[in-house]
Amino acid sequence: MSHISPDPEPERTTGLEPGGGVPPGETPPAESSLPEAGPRETHNPPEGWSRAPLAAIIVLVVLVAAFFLAYALVLIL
Protein backbone atom coordinates (compact mmCIF):
# COMPACT_ATOMS: atom_id res chain seq x y z
CA MET A 1 0.00 0.00 0.00
CA SER A 2 1.51 3.29 -1.04
CA HIS A 3 1.27 6.49 0.94
CA ILE A 4 0.09 9.61 -0.89
CA SER A 5 1.07 12.89 0.73
CA PRO A 6 -1.75 15.45 1.01
CA ASP A 7 0.78 18.26 0.58
CA PRO A 8 1.19 19.61 -2.97
CA GLU A 9 4.50 19.19 -4.74
CA PRO A 10 5.90 22.74 -5.14
CA GLU A 11 7.63 22.01 -8.43
CA ARG A 12 4.40 20.69 -10.02
CA THR A 13 1.84 23.06 -8.43
CA THR A 14 0.79 26.08 -10.45
CA GLY A 15 0.70 29.48 -8.80
CA LEU A 16 3.58 28.88 -6.37
CA GLU A 17 6.72 30.95 -6.44
CA PRO A 18 10.11 29.46 -5.63
CA GLY A 19 10.17 28.93 -1.88
CA GLY A 20 6.43 28.18 -1.66
CA GLY A 21 4.98 31.71 -1.70
CA VAL A 22 1.80 32.60 -3.57
CA PRO A 23 1.83 35.66 -5.85
CA PRO A 24 -0.94 38.27 -5.54
CA GLY A 25 -4.00 37.41 -7.60
CA GLU A 26 -3.54 33.65 -7.22
CA THR A 27 -5.52 33.36 -4.00
CA PRO A 28 -9.27 32.67 -4.18
CA PRO A 29 -11.73 35.45 -3.35
CA ALA A 30 -13.05 35.76 0.20
CA GLU A 31 -16.18 33.91 1.23
CA SER A 32 -19.55 35.59 1.23
CA SER A 33 -21.27 36.56 4.47
CA LEU A 34 -22.85 34.03 6.82
CA PRO A 35 -26.56 34.78 6.26
CA GLU A 36 -26.37 32.76 3.05
CA ALA A 37 -24.68 29.79 4.75
CA GLY A 38 -27.72 27.53 4.63
CA PRO A 39 -31.43 27.22 5.21
CA ARG A 40 -32.96 28.72 8.34
CA GLU A 41 -33.62 26.08 10.99
CA THR A 42 -37.05 26.56 12.51
CA HIS A 43 -37.57 23.04 13.89
CA ASN A 44 -35.10 23.51 16.79
CA PRO A 45 -35.56 26.99 18.23
CA PRO A 46 -33.26 27.92 21.14
CA GLU A 47 -36.07 28.62 23.60
CA GLY A 48 -34.36 27.11 26.64
CA TRP A 49 -34.93 23.97 28.71
CA SER A 50 -38.29 22.29 28.72
CA ARG A 51 -39.95 21.77 32.08
CA ALA A 52 -39.63 17.98 32.44
CA PRO A 53 -35.83 17.66 32.06
CA LEU A 54 -35.26 20.71 34.24
CA ALA A 55 -37.55 19.31 36.96
CA ALA A 56 -35.77 15.94 36.79
CA ILE A 57 -32.38 17.60 37.23
CA ILE A 58 -33.62 19.65 40.19
CA VAL A 59 -35.11 16.55 41.87
CA LEU A 60 -31.85 14.65 41.34
CA VAL A 61 -29.80 17.48 42.83
CA VAL A 62 -32.11 17.69 45.87
CA LEU A 63 -31.90 13.92 46.42
CA VAL A 64 -28.10 13.91 46.24
CA ALA A 65 -27.90 16.88 48.63
CA ALA A 66 -30.31 15.16 51.06
CA PHE A 67 -28.22 11.97 50.93
CA PHE A 68 -25.02 13.81 51.80
CA LEU A 69 -26.78 15.78 54.55
CA ALA A 70 -28.12 12.56 56.09
CA TYR A 71 -24.69 10.92 55.77
CA ALA A 72 -23.07 13.88 57.55
CA LEU A 73 -25.64 13.70 60.36
CA VAL A 74 -25.00 9.96 60.81
CA LEU A 75 -21.24 10.61 61.04
CA ILE A 76 -21.72 13.36 63.62
CA LEU A 77 -24.00 11.25 65.87
N, C-alpha and C positions, 0 to 999 in steps of 0.2 A: 504494500500500500504506500503510495507516494504522498508526500506532504506538500500542499500548495500553500504558499505564503499569501496572506491577505494584503500585504503591502505591495504597492505598485513598484515595478522595476523602473528606476529613474531614467535609464538610457532608452527605454521603449515607451515611456509615457509622454504623450503630447502635452504641451503647456508648461513643462517644468524647465527651469533654467539650470545651468550647471550648479551643483550644490543643493538642489532640491527646492529652490524658491519658486514662487508663482508670479509671473509678470502681471501688471495691472490689466484688467479687462478679461482675464482668463477665469476669474472666479465667478460662480453663479450669482444671479441677483438675490437680494434678500427675500425672505419669506413674506407673505402677506400677513395682515393682522389676524388676531385670534378669533374674532367673531365669525369668520368663515371656516373655522376648523372642522365643523361637523354639524349634524342636526341637533336641534335643541332637545334636551331630554326632559320630558314632562312627566314620565312615569315614576320618577324617583326624586320628588322634591325634597330639599333639605329643610324640613319643618321641625326637626328635633326628634326626641325619643317619643315612642308611643307609650301609653300608660302601663300596659301589662309588663313589658320588660323592665321598665323603671321601678314599678312596684315590686317585682321579683328581686331586683338587686337590693332595694331598700330592706326588704324582709330578710334577705340573706345576711346583710351587714348587721342588722339588729340581732339576729340569732347568733352570729359569731361573737359580737360584743357581749351578749348575755352569757354565752358559754365561758368566755374569759373572765367575766366578772364573777360568775359562780365559782370558777376554778380558783380565783384569787381569794375569795371568801373561805373556801375549804382549806386552803393553805394557811390562812391566818388563824383559823379556829383549830 
